[in-house]
């Protein structure tokens, strides 16, 4: 019931109780700045976490449904082994499509290391075959045994050794983002608690007079809770808006290449950003209420 009364007082307000807390001063600016700065950082931590999640899902989905077959054979046998490999792949359950990469496509893959003018046709470069799986997938062990018997120069790479470290790294980055958000929330609570304690200590004489005229500790605490919660809400709202504006200015995938997955908010991700100011106010409410009641007991 006490907490419900505090929440009602927070919404409705009490002009007489609000006079207990000075509207300006170092504690007011400290609360506004802390809430704004922490909300700004939370926007980036949240954007990083959501982007890492999308990256992990995309890498896991794309690499899980693709594989590569590499054929290393003498030039006079390359075409025959390529046809034999494609025939084996077409007959393998779980493979949707299989196609041999053209010289132009293989040149494009090697261009970042050897330049665009690499004479692929005149070099003993293995033939690559791109494999796309169905939703059910294929049996890599069984396919390797058949290829070993019918296409001696074929080597299957189902991307398992590449997929797991990449997805694990993206998942770790997502977890790091959520841990950062938790630490930001804890730091916000600590700073607001310090500011509330400083304001309570500075108004010790006013609190003593209020007690003499019959004011209860919960009545006095509600004034501090309301003022600091509204300050935190205002600062967090400003910090969130500035953070979203900064994230919107970052380059997207089309501008920065395939490395970035669009460090921003998409779809339901915007709901997380909208929740930052009210969550900051909730943290301020809990921290200030705890600090106020604890300090008032010490001042008794």
N, C-alpha and C positions, 0 to 999 in steps of 0.2 A: 504493500500500500504506500509505503514511503517513497519508493522509486516511482510509482505511478503518479504520486503527487508532484514529485520533482519534474517529471515529464510534462505534466499539465502546466506547471509554473513556467517551464521552458517555452511552451507554446503561447500561453496567454500573457505571461509577463506580469511584473508587479512594479509599478513606478516607484513606490516607496523603497522596496527592496533593492532596486537597481541603483539607488543613490549610495548604497554601501560601497560599491566598487567604482573607483574613479574611471571615467570613460577614456582617459588618455594616460600616457605615462609609458615607462620602459616596458612594463609587463604587457601592455596592450600591443605595442609595436612588436615585441618579441613573439607574442602569440600569433599575430598576423603573419609575420615573416616566416616563422617556423612552419605554420600550416601551409602557406603558399609554396615555400621551397620544397617541402616534403611531398606535396601534391604534384609539383612539377616533376620531381624525380620518380614518383610513383607512375606517372604517365609513361615515362620512358622504360621503366622496369616492366610494366605491364605490356607495353608494345613489344619489348624484346621477348618476353615470355610467350606471348601469343604467336609472334613470328617464328620463334623456335619450334613451337608446337606444329605450326603449319609446315615448316621445313621438314620436321621429322616425319610427319604424315606423308608429305609428298615424296621424299626420298624412299621411305619404306614401300609406298605403293608402286612407284615407278620402277625401282630396282627389283622389287619382288616379282614383277610381271615381265621382266626382260632378261635376256641372256645373250651371250655372244659365243659364236663358234669360230675358232681361228684355224685355218688350214695352212700348214707349212709343207710345201712339196716342191719338187723341181718344176720349172716352168712348163715343160712338156706334159706334166701330169696334173697341173693345177686345175685346168678346166674340167677334166674328167672327175677328179676328186670333188670338185665343187658341185657338179651335177649329182654325184652319188650322195654327197652330204645333204643336199636339198631334198633328194628323194627320201632319204631316211627320216628327215625332219617332217616332211609332209605326211609320212605314215605313222608318226609318233603321236599317240593320244596326249592331249593337254597342250599342244602347240597350236596357236591360232594362225600365225603367219611366220614365214621364214624367207628372207631374201638376202642375196649377196650384195654387198655394198659396191657401188660403181667406183671406178678409179677417181672420179671427181670427188665423191664423198670421202674416200680414204685420204685423198690429198687434203681435203678440208680438215680432217682429224689430225693430220700431221703438220699442218701449216703453223700452229703456234710454236712448234719446236724447230722446224726446218724451213719455214717460209712458204709462200704460196706457189713458188715455181719448182717445187720438188717433182722430178720426173718419175712418177709412180710406175709408169708402164715399163720402164727400163731397169727398175730395181727389184731385187728379190724380196718383195714385201709380201707377207702372208695375206691371204684372202680372208676377209671378215664377213661373217654371215650374221645378220641381226635376227634374233628370235623373240617373238612376242608370245607369251603364254596366255592360255585361257584362265578363267577364274579358278578352275580346278587345279591347274598346273600340271607339270609332267614329272616323270621319275628321272632325276639326273643320273643316278647310278645305273639304271637300266639303259639309258641313252648312251652313256659313256661306253658301256660294254659293247653295244651294237656298233658304235662308231669305231671303236678299236678294231673290230673285226672287219668292217667294210670300208672304212676311210682311215687308213693308218696315220695320215698326216693331220687329223682333226683333233683339236683340243677345245673342250667345252668349259666355259666360264659362266656359272649361273649367278655371279655377282654376290654370292654369300659373304665372301671375305671383305668385300667393299661395303655391303649394305649394313652389316652389324655395327662396325665402328662409327659410321656416319650417323645412323639412327641413334646410337648410344650417346654420341656427342651432342646431337640436337636435343635429346631428352634431358641431358645434364644441363644444357644451357637453359632450357625451360624451367627446370627445378631451381636453378640459380636465380632466375628472375623472380619466382615466387618467394624464395628465401629473402631476396632483397626487399620485396614488398613488405614482408613480415618485419624485417629489421627497421625499415622506414617507419612503419606503424609504431614499433616500440620506441624508437627515437622521438617520434612526435609526442607520444604519451609522456615520456620522460621530460622533454622540454616544457610542455604545457604544465606538468606537475610542478616543475621548478618555478615557472612564472606565477602559478596560482599561490604557491607557498610564499613567494616574495610579496605578492599583493596582500595576502592575509597578514603577513608580518607587518607590513607598512600600515595597515588599518587596524592594528591591535587595539588602539584606544577607542576607535569608533565601534568596534565589536564589543568592547567592555561596556560602553554606554548603552548599546542596543540590548545587551543582556540585562542591564539594570531596569530598563523599561518593559521587560517581559518578553523580548524576542527569543525564540528558541534557536538552537543550533541549526536545525534543518531549514528554518526560515532564512537564516544568515547564509548558510551554504548554498541555498537555491539561487541567491543573488549572484554569487561567484560562478556557480555552474552555468547559469543562463548567459552571463556576460562573456565568459571564456568560450562557451560552446558556439555562440554566435560569431565571435571573433574567428575561431577556427574554421567555421563554415564559410565565412566570407573570404578568408585567406586561401582556403583550399579551392574554392570556386575560381578565384583569380588564377591560382597556380595551375589548375587543371586546364583552363582556357588557354593559358600561355603554352602549356605543354602540348596540347593538341595542335595548336598553331605551329609549334616548332616541328612536331612529327609530320605535319602536313607538308612542310617545306623540304623534307628529306627526299632524295631521288627514289623513284619507284623502280620496278624490275626493268621496264623498257628503257630507262635512262642509264641504269647502272649494270646491266647485264644480268646473267642468270645467278650470280652470287647472292644478290639480295632477293628476298621473297616479298618485298613490300613491307617495310617496317612501319606498320600502322594498324588501324583497326578496320575490320571488315565484318559485315553482318552483325551477329550477336556480340562481337567483340566491343562494339560501341556501348553496350549495356554496362560492361565492366568500367569503362571510362566515366560513364554517368554516375556510377556508384561511388566514385572517389570522394567528392565533397561530403555527402551524407555519412560515409564511413569515417571520414576525418572528424566530423562533428560528433559522431558516436564515441570515438576514441577520446576526444576532448571532454565530452560529458562524463565518461567513466573516470578519467584521470583526475579531472577537477573535483568531482564529487568525493572521490577517495581522499585527495589531498585536503580538501576543505574540512571534511568531517574529522580527519586525523589531526589536523592542525588546531581545530577548535577544541578538541579534547585536551590537547596539550596546553592551550591557553586558559583552560578552565581553572 
